[in-house]
Amino acid sequence: PIFVLIAAVLGPFSSLHTRICLAVGGFRQTAMKALDTCQPYARVLEAILYAAACAIVCSLVALMGRCEPLRPGDSGELVRYNCPRGYYNPVASLLLTTSEGAVNLLFSRRNADEIHPINALLALCAYTSLNIGLTGVPAPSGNFTGTMLIGGLVGRILGAATQDLNPDETGSAASGVYAMVGSAAMLCGFKRMSLAVVWFVCIASNDFNIVPPLMLSVVVSLVLARICKDRGYDEEQVLRRQVPFLEPEPPAGMDRMLASQLCEDLPEDAKLQPESTVRAINLALQRRSMTDFPVIREGGVCIGFTTRERLEAALRACAQRESEGSRAEASSPVAEDDLRDCEEGEIECLISDDSTNPVGTLPPHAALLVGRLVDPVPYTILEEMPAPRLYALFARAGITTACVVSDSGIFRGMITRNGLIKATRDMGEA
């Protein structure tokens, strides 16, 4: 029952902790954008000031701890701080050390009387507040062991409190076991992991006999955490930062969809021909949201895709070539025949030179051999293909762009990884 109680408390608490951390991170990001003209000095100053605040708060809270005498066999990780020789400060032992050292102290089964619940409560209030305020600070902090420490403190406090209420109860677990259960419950609610958390805590404690109570606490905590908040901290960060990430499995709303329903809205000026004019290329490049452009020959057959970077590099290279030719000879515009008669691979050689700069202006009707800039083997998907099948190509095979064609090979549209990510997230929010 005590294990279930700890998990029932930490499941909703982990969701609340997640919400507050995300709110603090969002506020800090907004504040840093307002100070954009002062970057990176504003971020550096913020990290320094917060580190100083953490040191001051931990030092002051540790002074509230009552000195306890050291006994033979006590842990060597206990911190003396302001106590006389032969004594230790239990609050300082939790705050004025590394999070790993504090977790090891909590997980120990031989120090039931070393950390009193009041001392653990003081450390919990100070550490949780500082851990929440740390969200978004540009410093290598991490929240994995920090979350474990918060859960371990709560588990140890609740375990000791129940033992104090029922001192005659037999078969109660050691205080370190309650800390392990609390760490697992808090960590799984915050990170939304289950088996990985159990494995990690078992390895940290070097005892696989605690797997059953850990599994029980993880299940209870995870169920309650999902009721309070759908997504965990890491998933929320992925969505808020718009990280291009696809889940391994497609959403349920995609089960009855076809490939044609996932095609992106492709304007006509974004479709290029194997030999396109400079004006047509510039119109396509004005589509800032697009990074890949289909190249379609006569008959509506897609021969491949070219990227924004390749097109921009080709224009820069040809502009430089025109400028150099103008200086060497008389000033004259680049003729279409000159561009058409470029030797095979000449444009590609110029594209690879990143040092070229846009010099001069190309005539809008000059032709550019875009067909030489494409990936000649595009991924092809039939328009009637079920959406879950094509989803696996993007999620597992790692392709970024696919061509959607009819049964006769006519180009119908394109599906990109970014577009598929947007579609899956829209389905999740619906």
C-alpha positions in Angstrom: 0.0 0.0 0.0 2.8 2.4 0.7 4.3 1.9 -2.7 0.9 2.6 -4.3 0.6 5.7 -2.2 4.0 7.0 -3.2 3.2 6.4 -6.9 -0.3 8.0 -6.6 1.2 11.1 -5.1 4.1 11.4 -7.6 2.1 10.7 -10.8 0.1 13.9 -10.6 3.0 15.7 -9.0 5.2 14.9 -12.0 2.6 16.3 -14.4 2.4 19.5 -12.3 6.2 19.7 -12.2 6.2 19.3 -16.0 3.7 22.1 -16.5 5.6 24.5 -14.3 8.9 23.7 -15.9 7.4 24.4 -19.4 5.9 27.6 -18.2 9.2 28.8 -16.8 11.0 27.8 -19.9 8.5 29.7 -22.1 8.8 32.8 -19.9 12.6 32.7 -20.1 12.6 32.2 -23.8 10.2 35.2 -24.2 12.4 37.4 -22.0 15.6 36.4 -23.9 13.9 37.4 -27.2 13.1 40.8 -25.7 16.8 41.1 -25.0 17.9 39.9 -28.4 20.1 43.0 -28.9 22.1 42.1 -25.8 22.8 38.5 -26.7 24.9 36.5 -25.9 25.8 38.6 -22.9 22.3 38.5 -21.4 22.3 34.7 -21.4 25.8 34.5 -19.9 24.9 36.9 -17.2 21.7 35.0 -16.5 23.5 31.8 -16.1 26.1 33.4 -13.7 23.4 35.0 -11.6 21.3 31.9 -11.3 24.3 29.8 -10.3 25.0 32.3 -7.6 21.4 32.2 -6.5 21.5 28.4 -6.3 24.7 28.5 -4.2 23.2 31.1 -1.8 19.8 29.3 -1.4 21.4 25.9 -0.8 23.9 27.3 1.7 21.2 29.2 3.7 18.7 26.2 3.7 21.5 23.9 4.8 22.1 26.1 7.8 18.6 25.1 9.0 19.6 21.5 9.3 20.3 20.2 12.8 23.7 18.7 13.4 23.7 14.9 14.1 26.5 12.9 15.6 28.4 10.5 13.3 28.2 6.9 14.2 30.5 4.0 13.2 29.5 2.7 9.8 27.8 5.9 8.6 28.1 6.8 5.0 31.2 8.7 3.9 29.1 11.0 1.7 27.7 12.8 4.8 28.7 16.5 4.8 30.0 18.2 7.9 29.4 21.9 6.7 28.8 24.1 9.8 28.8 21.2 12.4 31.7 20.5 14.8 34.0 17.6 14.3 32.3 14.3 14.7 28.9 15.6 13.5 27.2 16.0 10.1 24.5 18.2 8.6 21.8 16.1 7.0 20.4 18.9 4.9 23.9 19.9 3.6 24.5 16.2 2.8 21.6 16.4 0.4 22.1 19.9 -1.1 25.8 20.7 -0.9 26.9 17.7 -2.9 26.2 16.4 -6.4 22.8 15.0 -7.4 24.4 11.6 -7.9 25.8 11.6 -4.4 22.5 12.7 -2.9 20.7 9.9 -4.8 23.2 7.3 -3.5 22.6 8.6 0.0 18.8 8.3 -0.4 19.0 4.8 -1.9 21.1 3.4 0.9 19.3 0.8 3.1 21.6 1.2 6.0 21.0 4.8 6.9 17.4 4.9 8.1 18.2 7.3 10.9 20.7 9.5 9.1 18.1 11.6 7.1 15.1 12.7 9.2 11.9 13.4 7.2 12.0 17.1 8.3 15.5 17.4 6.9 14.4 15.7 3.7 11.4 18.0 3.4 13.7 21.1 3.7 16.0 19.7 1.0 12.9 18.8 -1.2 11.5 22.4 -1.1 14.8 24.0 -1.9 15.9 21.6 -4.6 12.5 21.4 -6.4 12.2 25.2 -6.5 15.7 25.5 -7.9 15.2 22.6 -10.3 12.1 24.3 -11.8 13.8 27.6 -12.1 16.7 26.1 -13.9 14.6 25.2 -16.9 15.9 27.1 -20.0 19.1 28.4 -18.4 21.9 28.1 -20.9 24.0 25.8 -18.8 24.6 22.0 -18.8 22.3 21.0 -16.0 20.2 18.0 -17.1 17.0 16.9 -15.4 17.3 13.2 -15.3 19.1 12.7 -12.0 17.5 15.9 -10.7 14.0 14.3 -11.2 15.3 11.1 -9.6 16.4 13.1 -6.5 13.0 14.8 -6.2 11.2 11.5 -6.4 13.6 9.9 -3.9 13.1 12.6 -1.4 9.3 12.3 -1.6 9.4 8.6 -1.4 11.7 8.7 1.6 9.5 11.3 3.4 6.3 9.3 2.7 7.8 6.0 3.7 9.1 7.4 7.0 5.8 9.2 7.7 3.8 6.0 7.3 6.3 4.1 9.5 6.0 6.7 12.2 2.2 6.4 12.1 2.3 2.6 12.4 5.5 1.9 14.4 4.3 -1.6 15.3 3.7 -2.7 11.7 6.0 -5.6 10.7 7.3 -6.3 7.2 7.9 -2.6 6.3 10.7 -2.0 3.8 13.9 -0.1 4.3 13.8 3.7 3.8 16.1 3.4 0.8 13.5 1.2 -1.0 10.9 3.9 -0.6 13.3 6.3 -2.1 13.9 4.0 -5.1 10.1 3.6 -5.6 9.7 7.4 -5.5 12.5 8.0 -7.9 11.0 5.5 -10.4 7.5 7.0 -10.0 8.7 10.5 -10.5 11.0 9.8 -13.4 8.5 7.7 -15.4 5.8 10.5 -14.9 8.3 13.2 -16.1 10.0 11.3 -18.9 7.1 8.9 -19.8 9.3 5.9 -19.8 8.5 2.6 -18.0 10.8 -0.4 -18.5 13.9 1.9 -19.0 13.2 3.6 -15.6 12.9 0.2 -13.8 16.1 -1.0 -15.4 18.0 2.1 -14.6 16.9 2.2 -10.9 17.7 -1.5 -10.5 21.2 -0.9 -11.9 21.7 2.1 -9.7 20.7 0.1 -6.6 22.5 -3.1 -7.7 19.4 -5.1 -6.7 17.0 -6.8 -9.1 14.8 -8.0 -6.2 13.0 -4.6 -6.2 11.7 -5.0 -9.8 8.1 -6.0 -8.7 7.5 -2.9 -6.4 9.2 -0.7 -9.0 6.9 -2.0 -11.8 3.9 -1.5 -9.6 4.8 2.1 -8.9 5.7 2.9 -12.5 2.3 1.6 -13.8 0.3 3.6 -11.2 2.3 6.7 -11.7 2.3 6.6 -15.5 -1.5 6.1 -15.6 -2.2 9.0 -13.3 0.4 11.2 -15.1 -1.2 10.6 -18.5 -4.6 11.4 -17.1 -3.3 14.8 -15.8 -1.2 15.6 -18.9 -1.1 13.8 -22.3 2.6 14.4 -23.0 5.8 14.3 -21.0 8.4 17.0 -20.7 10.7 15.8 -23.6 7.8 15.4 -26.0 6.5 18.9 -25.2 10.0 20.3 -25.8 10.1 18.5 -29.2 6.8 20.0 -30.2 7.5 23.5 -28.9 10.9 23.7 -30.6 9.4 22.2 -33.8 12.0 19.5 -34.0 11.4 17.4 -37.2 10.6 14.2 -35.5 8.3 11.3 -36.5 6.9 8.8 -34.2 7.7 5.1 -35.1 4.1 4.3 -35.7 1.5 6.5 -37.7 -1.4 8.1 -35.8 -4.7 6.3 -35.8 -6.3 9.0 -38.0 -4.0 8.0 -40.9 -5.3 4.4 -41.1 -7.9 5.0 -43.8 -6.0 7.7 -45.7 -4.2 7.3 -49.1 -1.0 8.8 -50.4 -2.9 11.3 -52.6 -4.5 12.8 -49.4 -1.1 13.6 -47.9 0.3 15.4 -51.0 1.4 19.0 -50.3 -0.3 22.0 -52.0 2.2 22.5 -54.8 1.8 25.7 -56.8 2.5 25.6 -60.5 5.5 28.0 -60.3 7.2 25.5 -57.9 7.3 22.9 -60.7 10.5 23.3 -62.8 11.4 21.9 -66.2 14.7 20.2 -67.1 15.6 23.4 -68.8 14.1 26.3 -66.9 14.6 30.1 -67.3 16.1 32.2 -64.6 12.8 33.9 -64.1 11.0 30.6 -63.5 13.7 29.6 -61.0 13.4 32.9 -59.1 9.7 32.4 -58.9 10.1 29.0 -57.4 12.7 30.2 -54.9 10.2 32.8 -53.7 8.3 29.9 -52.1 10.2 30.2 -48.8 8.5 27.3 -47.2 9.7 24.9 -49.8 13.2 23.2 -49.7 12.7 20.6 -52.5 11.4 21.3 -56.0 10.2 18.7 -58.5 11.6 18.7 -62.0 9.1 17.5 -64.5 9.7 16.8 -68.2 7.1 16.7 -71.0 4.3 14.2 -70.5 4.1 15.0 -66.7 6.9 12.6 -65.7 9.0 13.6 -62.7 12.7 13.0 -63.2 13.7 13.9 -59.7 14.0 16.7 -57.1 16.4 19.5 -56.7 17.0 21.5 -53.6 16.9 25.2 -52.8 20.6 25.2 -52.0 21.5 23.7 -55.4 19.4 26.2 -57.3 20.8 29.2 -55.4 24.3 28.0 -55.9 23.7 27.5 -59.6 22.5 31.1 -60.0 25.4 32.4 -58.0 27.9 30.4 -60.1 26.4 31.5 -63.4 26.2 35.1 -62.3 29.9 35.0 -61.3 30.7 33.4 -64.7 28.9 36.2 -66.5 30.7 38.8 -64.4 34.1 37.3 -65.2 33.3 37.1 -68.8 32.2 40.7 -68.9 35.5 41.9 -67.4 37.6 39.7 -69.8 35.7 40.8 -72.9 33.2 43.5 -73.7 30.3 44.0 -71.4 27.5 41.8 -72.8 24.7 39.7 -71.3 24.9 36.0 -71.0 23.4 34.3 -74.0 21.1 31.4 -73.8 23.2 29.4 -76.2 26.3 29.9 -73.9 24.5 28.4 -70.9 23.1 25.5 -73.0 26.5 24.7 -74.4 28.1 24.3 -70.9 30.0 21.1 -70.7 28.6 18.3 -68.7 29.3 18.8 -65.0 30.5 22.4 -65.4 27.7 23.8 -63.3 28.2 21.1 -60.7 31.8 22.1 -60.3 30.9 25.7 -59.7 28.2 24.7 -57.3 30.7 23.0 -55.1 32.7 26.2 -54.6 31.1 27.7 -51.5 33.3 30.8 -51.8 31.4 32.2 -54.8 29.3 35.3 -54.2 26.4 36.7 -56.3 28.1 39.1 -58.7 26.2 40.5 -61.6 22.7 39.8 -62.9 21.5 37.1 -65.2 18.9 37.9 -67.9 15.5 36.6 -66.9 15.1 34.6 -70.1 18.5 32.9 -69.8 18.1 29.1 -69.6 19.6 26.9 -66.9 19.9 23.1 -67.1 18.1 22.2 -63.9 17.9 18.6 -65.0 21.6 18.3 -64.1 20.9 19.4 -60.6 18.4 16.7 -59.6 18.5 13.5 -57.7 17.9 11.2 -60.6 16.4 8.4 -58.6 13.4 9.8 -56.6 11.3 7.7 -54.3 8.0 6.9 -56.1 4.7 6.2 -54.4 1.5 5.3 -56.1 -1.4 7.7 -55.3 -3.5 4.8 -54.1 -1.0 3.5 -51.6 -2.3 3.3 -48.0 -0.9 6.1 -45.8 0.5 3.8 -43.1 2.7 2.0 -45.7 4.3 5.2 -47.0 4.7 6.5 -43.4 7.1 3.7 -42.6 9.4 5.0 -45.5 9.7 8.3 -43.8 9.8 7.1 -40.2 12.1 4.1 -40.6 13.8 4.4 -43.9 14.6 8.0 -43.4 13.6 9.4 -46.8 12.9 13.2 -47.0 10.9 13.6 -50.2 8.8 11.2 -52.3 7.1 11.6 -55.6 3.4 10.6 -55.9 2.4 9.3 -59.3 -0.6 7.7 -61.0 -0.8 4.2 -62.3 0.6 5.4 -65.6 3.5 7.3 -64.0 2.0 10.8 -64.3 3.2 13.2 -61.5 0.4 13.9 -59.0 2.2 15.6 -56.2 5.0 15.3 -53.6 5.2 14.3 -49.9 8.0 15.7 -47.8 9.1 14.7 -44.3 8.3 18.2 -42.9 4.8 18.1 -44.4 4.2 14.6 -43.0 5.3 15.7 -39.6 2.9 18.7 -39.7 0.1 16.4 -40.8 0.7 13.9 -38.0 0.8 16.7 -35.4 -2.4 18.3 -36.7 -4.1 14.9 -36.3 -2.8 14.6 -32.7 -4.2 18.0 -31.8 -7.5 17.4 -33.4 
